[in-house]
Amino acid sequence: MPSHADPYVADRVLFIHGDAAGYVSDEKADVAACVGATWIARGVVVTIELLARSLRTGGIILIGEPYWRQEVPGYAESGENPIQPDNSLNPTPLRGAA
């Protein structure tokens, strides 16, 4: 099997855990990704601009967003903002929850 198809990439991948708001890597990356968190940069456009600052020429940006396969009962009626001032997410409110 060629090395580029090797499923074991631990020696070639670096995951950085921390505050992503405004983060720019010191070393340019082949792939810059944001999975399910474009709200951190206040939207997709700004997320793309931010990720591009950490990307080498010819690199790729990967963005994935979650979605509900069906409407969450009671969520729209709750009027709650899912993003809190500290950038944490509220748990999804459920109809009838106290």
C-alpha positions in Angstrom: 0.0 0.0 0.0 1.5 3.4 -0.9 2.3 5.7 2.0 -0.2 8.3 0.9 -3.0 5.7 1.5 -1.7 4.7 4.9 -4.5 5.0 7.4 -2.0 5.6 10.3 -1.1 9.2 10.1 -0.4 10.1 13.7 3.2 11.0 12.8 2.0 13.4 10.1 -1.0 15.0 11.7 -1.1 17.6 14.5 -4.3 18.4 16.3 -4.2 21.7 18.3 -6.7 22.1 21.1 -7.2 25.6 22.5 -8.9 28.9 21.8 -9.5 29.0 18.0 -10.8 32.5 17.9 -8.1 34.4 16.0 -5.7 31.5 16.0 -3.1 31.6 13.3 -0.4 28.9 13.1 3.3 29.9 13.1 4.0 27.1 10.6 1.9 27.0 7.4 -0.3 23.9 7.1 -1.3 21.7 4.1 -4.8 21.5 5.4 -6.6 23.9 7.7 -9.9 22.6 9.1 -12.9 23.8 11.0 -15.5 21.2 11.8 -18.7 22.3 13.4 -17.5 25.6 14.8 -17.6 28.4 12.3 -19.6 30.3 14.9 -16.2 30.9 16.7 -15.2 33.3 14.0 -18.7 34.6 13.7 -19.5 32.9 10.4 -18.2 31.0 7.4 -16.6 33.9 5.5 -14.5 35.0 8.5 -13.6 31.4 9.2 -12.3 30.9 5.7 -10.3 34.1 6.0 -8.8 33.0 9.3 -8.0 29.5 8.1 -6.3 30.8 5.0 -3.8 32.7 7.2 -2.5 29.3 8.4 -2.5 27.7 5.0 0.5 27.1 2.7 0.2 28.0 -1.0 -1.7 25.2 -2.7 -3.2 23.9 0.6 -6.8 23.1 1.2 -9.5 24.4 3.6 -11.9 21.9 5.1 -15.2 23.2 6.7 -17.9 21.0 8.0 -21.1 22.2 9.7 -23.6 20.1 11.7 -27.2 20.2 10.9 -30.4 18.8 12.3 -32.1 16.1 10.2 -35.3 17.3 11.6 -36.5 20.4 13.6 -35.7 20.3 17.2 -39.0 20.6 19.1 -39.3 23.8 21.0 -36.0 25.3 20.0 -37.3 28.1 17.7 -40.0 29.0 20.3 -37.5 29.2 23.1 -35.9 32.3 21.7 -32.6 31.2 23.2 -29.3 32.1 21.6 -27.2 29.0 21.4 -23.9 31.0 21.7 -23.2 32.3 25.2 -21.0 35.4 25.9 -18.1 33.1 26.8 -18.5 31.3 23.4 -19.8 28.1 25.0 -22.9 26.5 23.6 -26.2 26.1 25.5 -27.5 22.6 25.5 -30.3 22.2 23.0 -33.5 23.2 24.8 -36.2 20.6 24.6 -39.9 21.1 24.8 -41.1 20.6 28.3 -37.7 20.8 29.9 -37.6 22.7 33.1 
